[in-house]
Structure formats: C-alpha cells, structure tokens
Amino acid sequence: MKLFVTAVLCCVAFVSGAFAASPDQEKQFVDTYQKAYEAKDSKTLNSLLYTKGADPQALEFYKMMMTGEGGKVTSIQLLALTPQDKAKSESGKSPDGKPMKLVLPATKKLVVKTEIKDKNGSSSSSSEIFVGESDGKLYVLVPAAAK
C-alpha cells in the first residue's frame, strides 16, 4: 500500500510540474508585457489577457488599465504567490459588490513599477496582476462572476 501511495504522489508531482511554465517562458512573458506596455501596444497587451469566461465589464477595465498610462517600466518581476496572495486571488468583489473570482487559478503575480516624467515633474506607481497558465501559456487573469 505504501508503494502505491508513493507512486501516486510521484505521478501527481510529475504531472503538476509538467504543466508549469519554464523559466524561459516566464522571461518571454515578462519581456513581452514590458515592451508592449512601454509602447502602448494594446493589441499585444490584450493578447496576454485570459478572456474565456471573463466578466465583460472587468475585461474592459483590465484593457483600459493595461494600456492607459504607459510610461517607463522601472522594475518588473514575475513572483511566486504568498499565502495572502493566494487567498486574495481566490475571492473578490466587483465594484458593485457582487462576488467575483479569477477565470483560472493564479500561479504567479506580475509586479510592475513604472515612472512617468514630463515638464510638470514625475510620478511613479506600482501594480500587481495575477497570472495563470492555460495550455502551457501564461496569461493575465481577468475576474468572472462567482457562482
């Protein structure tokens, strides 16, 4: 019985790892996001959104936020989720108070710090975006109505 349980656990660990994005895929995702963000390339940014089952209003909000400001990315990292991040990714509310959930489980978070400089001075901001994986590809996750 112990041998059977060990074999099952090894198979589960192998299968789980087989679907995880490789470091090269993660780097490509981060580089693509940064280049598109700085260039205000809405077509590329929108292609990074996982839209299946997404709430239409949430999807429009994400599109607006991703392409709105632009600016220079001063730091961008794809990080592992903390227990607090995991809990936050599993529950949420829409602006009108309705329960929302992400369309896929979050596997990472993209932390982006930006700076905008112009004749009036400079400003900086930071954002965190949940990222998930589908069919071996990383996506920015969009909420859907929770059932």
Contacts in CASP RR format, 6 or more apart in sequence:
PFRMAT RR
TARGET T0000
AUTHOR 0000-0000-0000
METHOD contacts of the structure
MODEL  1
MKLFVTAVLCCVAFVSGAFAASPDQEKQFVDTYQKAYEAKDSKTLNSLLY
TKGADPQALEFYKMMMTGEGGKVTSIQLLALTPQDKAKSESGKSPDGKPM
KLVLPATKKLVVKTEIKDKNGSSSSSSEIFVGESDGKLYVLVPAAAK
19 133 0 8 1.000
19 136 0 8 1.000
20 107 0 8 1.000
20 133 0 8 1.000
21 29 0 8 1.000
21 107 0 8 1.000
21 133 0 8 1.000
21 136 0 8 1.000
21 137 0 8 1.000
21 138 0 8 1.000
25 136 0 8 1.000
25 137 0 8 1.000
25 138 0 8 1.000
26 78 0 8 1.000
26 108 0 8 1.000
26 138 0 8 1.000
29 48 0 8 1.000
29 78 0 8 1.000
29 131 0 8 1.000
29 138 0 8 1.000
30 76 0 8 1.000
30 77 0 8 1.000
30 78 0 8 1.000
30 110 0 8 1.000
32 44 0 8 1.000
32 48 0 8 1.000
33 45 0 8 1.000
33 48 0 8 1.000
33 76 0 8 1.000
33 110 0 8 1.000
33 112 0 8 1.000
33 140 0 8 1.000
34 73 0 8 1.000
34 76 0 8 1.000
34 112 0 8 1.000
35 41 0 8 1.000
35 44 0 8 1.000
36 44 0 8 1.000
36 45 0 8 1.000
36 48 0 8 1.000
37 45 0 8 1.000
37 66 0 8 1.000
37 70 0 8 1.000
37 71 0 8 1.000
37 73 0 8 1.000
37 112 0 8 1.000
37 114 0 8 1.000
38 70 0 8 1.000
38 71 0 8 1.000
38 72 0 8 1.000
38 73 0 8 1.000
40 67 0 8 1.000
40 68 0 8 1.000
40 70 0 8 1.000
42 63 0 8 1.000
42 66 0 8 1.000
42 67 0 8 1.000
45 63 0 8 1.000
45 66 0 8 1.000
45 67 0 8 1.000
46 63 0 8 1.000
46 66 0 8 1.000
48 138 0 8 1.000
48 139 0 8 1.000
48 140 0 8 1.000
49 59 0 8 1.000
49 62 0 8 1.000
49 63 0 8 1.000
49 66 0 8 1.000
49 139 0 8 1.000
49 140 0 8 1.000
49 142 0 8 1.000
50 103 0 8 1.000
50 104 0 8 1.000
50 132 0 8 1.000
50 134 0 8 1.000
50 139 0 8 1.000
50 140 0 8 1.000
50 141 0 8 1.000
50 142 0 8 1.000
51 59 0 8 1.000
51 103 0 8 1.000
51 142 0 8 1.000
52 103 0 8 1.000
52 134 0 8 1.000
53 103 0 8 1.000
53 144 0 8 1.000
54 103 0 8 1.000
54 142 0 8 1.000
54 143 0 8 1.000
54 144 0 8 1.000
55 94 0 8 1.000
55 100 0 8 1.000
55 142 0 8 1.000
55 143 0 8 1.000
55 144 0 8 1.000
55 145 0 8 1.000
57 94 0 8 1.000
58 94 0 8 1.000
58 100 0 8 1.000
58 142 0 8 1.000
58 143 0 8 1.000
58 144 0 8 1.000
59 142 0 8 1.000
62 140 0 8 1.000
62 142 0 8 1.000
65 127 0 8 1.000
66 140 0 8 1.000
69 114 0 8 1.000
69 116 0 8 1.000
69 125 0 8 1.000
70 114 0 8 1.000
70 116 0 8 1.000
71 114 0 8 1.000
71 115 0 8 1.000
71 116 0 8 1.000
72 114 0 8 1.000
72 115 0 8 1.000
72 116 0 8 1.000
72 117 0 8 1.000
73 112 0 8 1.000
73 113 0 8 1.000
73 114 0 8 1.000
74 113 0 8 1.000
74 114 0 8 1.000
74 115 0 8 1.000
74 124 0 8 1.000
75 111 0 8 1.000
75 112 0 8 1.000
75 113 0 8 1.000
76 110 0 8 1.000
76 111 0 8 1.000
76 112 0 8 1.000
76 113 0 8 1.000
77 110 0 8 1.000
77 111 0 8 1.000
78 108 0 8 1.000
78 109 0 8 1.000
78 110 0 8 1.000
78 111 0 8 1.000
78 131 0 8 1.000
79 108 0 8 1.000
79 109 0 8 1.000
79 110 0 8 1.000
79 111 0 8 1.000
80 108 0 8 1.000
81 89 0 8 1.000
81 106 0 8 1.000
81 107 0 8 1.000
81 108 0 8 1.000
81 109 0 8 1.000
85 106 0 8 1.000
85 109 0 8 1.000
85 128 0 8 1.000
85 130 0 8 1.000
86 106 0 8 1.000
89 102 0 8 1.000
89 105 0 8 1.000
89 106 0 8 1.000
89 130 0 8 1.000
89 141 0 8 1.000
90 101 0 8 1.000
90 102 0 8 1.000
91 99 0 8 1.000
91 101 0 8 1.000
91 146 0 8 1.000
92 99 0 8 1.000
92 100 0 8 1.000
92 101 0 8 1.000
92 143 0 8 1.000
92 146 0 8 1.000
93 99 0 8 1.000
93 100 0 8 1.000
94 100 0 8 1.000
94 143 0 8 1.000
94 145 0 8 1.000
98 145 0 8 1.000
98 146 0 8 1.000
99 145 0 8 1.000
99 146 0 8 1.000
100 143 0 8 1.000
100 144 0 8 1.000
100 145 0 8 1.000
100 146 0 8 1.000
101 143 0 8 1.000
101 144 0 8 1.000
101 145 0 8 1.000
101 146 0 8 1.000
102 130 0 8 1.000
102 141 0 8 1.000
102 142 0 8 1.000
102 143 0 8 1.000
102 144 0 8 1.000
103 141 0 8 1.000
103 142 0 8 1.000
103 143 0 8 1.000
103 144 0 8 1.000
104 132 0 8 1.000
104 133 0 8 1.000
104 134 0 8 1.000
104 139 0 8 1.000
104 141 0 8 1.000
105 132 0 8 1.000
106 130 0 8 1.000
106 131 0 8 1.000
106 132 0 8 1.000
106 141 0 8 1.000
107 131 0 8 1.000
107 132 0 8 1.000
107 133 0 8 1.000
108 130 0 8 1.000
108 131 0 8 1.000
108 132 0 8 1.000
108 138 0 8 1.000
109 128 0 8 1.000
109 129 0 8 1.000
109 130 0 8 1.000
109 131 0 8 1.000
110 128 0 8 1.000
110 129 0 8 1.000
110 130 0 8 1.000
110 131 0 8 1.000
110 140 0 8 1.000
111 126 0 8 1.000
111 127 0 8 1.000
111 128 0 8 1.000
112 126 0 8 1.000
112 127 0 8 1.000
112 128 0 8 1.000
112 129 0 8 1.000
113 124 0 8 1.000
113 125 0 8 1.000
113 126 0 8 1.000
114 124 0 8 1.000
114 125 0 8 1.000
114 126 0 8 1.000
114 127 0 8 1.000
115 122 0 8 1.000
115 123 0 8 1.000
115 124 0 8 1.000
116 122 0 8 1.000
116 123 0 8 1.000
116 124 0 8 1.000
129 140 0 8 1.000
129 141 0 8 1.000
130 140 0 8 1.000
130 141 0 8 1.000
131 138 0 8 1.000
131 139 0 8 1.000
131 140 0 8 1.000
131 141 0 8 1.000
132 138 0 8 1.000
132 139 0 8 1.000
132 141 0 8 1.000
133 139 0 8 1.000
END
